[in-house]
Amino acid sequence: MRESRQLRTVCVAGASGLVGSNIVMACLDKGWTVHGTLRDPADHGKTSYLMRLPGADHRLKLFPACMSDPGSFGEPTRGADCVFIACLVPTYYGPTGIPAIRPAFSISAGLTPSLSKARPSLT
């Protein structure tokens, strides 16, 4: 990752989760702009604490995005210097009804088109 004084905008996929929200808080504390993603940014139960973080009113923007729709990451990754992927892998159900978890690598690899346009560092 580049030195902190050069890093200005990060994207945090899964911003409302335990790990993601801590990344958001740390980045805001450093004075960085954060593009946070979650499935439903209108869900105030998942966003109100994020928006109360110091600096959030000016430097945090939340975007709707879902790992099962890699194309939804185009806007939040645009202009990002770095992307943190801190969200759970969606569970899919096979033909027998038994849960089958899609490998995290294949889902993350699905983000490649959006990320290659944004050209951030991957973390």
Salt bridges, closest charged atoms under 4 A:
GLU3 OE1 - ARG5 NH1 2.30
ASP57 OD1 - HIS58 ND1 3.13
ASP81 OD1 - ARG2 NH1 3.62
